[in-house]
Amino acid sequence: MKVSTRLDELIRRGRIARYRALSNCRRVSGTPILRQPLLLLGEGTIAFGHDVEFGWPTSMGFHRGHCQLEASTPAAAIEIGDLAQVNNNAFIKSEGPGIGIGARALLGSGVTIYDSDFHDLRPGHRHDGRPRMAAVELGADVFIGDHVTILKGVRIGAHSVIGAGSVVASSIPAGVIAAGNPARVIRELSHEGDAGEVSTEVAANGHR
């Protein structure tokens, strides 16, 4: 192993250990594969299926960021299915209803997912009111592009693709390509001949 490669690996392991020490969520099950540091926070539950991965060395922000999952209240829950891959600097926060990510899902760099507004929308109650909340569910094999934001109550059906930079404020059916702010369905995913077309229609993520 070259000196520079060995040094990179030592630094990476040190950063991962530091964020593990900073994590305060005690209700965690499963052991993900960490290439980038992962911070786990909150009083709720966080569950990983087998071979869930976080971080990718050749994607943007690998060396200077971290992924963060927060189940902030005792009722909050985040569950990530088997073989899902989450790219660098993702932020996933549940305040109660829960966030579920299906098996083999691919999430790009800088993806953000919320199940709550976190503040009441009425001006006079933003500090003491009750925010609206609703569960989020991503189906199996979804492909979420870089810097996508997914808001409360959204369900994205299995196999669907969400284009980079989209804001998903309402549910997306299975087997489609969607993009925009707010995200809208562009077309159905045919599963045949789409490999090149998807990359030209929506800039997705850099897992490979």
Secondary structure, 3 states (H helix, E strand, C coil): CCHHHHHHHHHHHHHHHHHHHHCCCCEEECCCEECCCEEEECCCEEEECCCCEECCCCCCCCCCCCEEEEECCCCCEEEECCCCEECCCCEEEECCCCEEECCCCEECCCCEEECECCCCCCHHHCCCCCCCECCEEECCCCEECCCCEECCCCEECCCCEECCCCEECCCECCCEEEEECCEEEEEECCCCCHHHHHHHHCCCCCCC
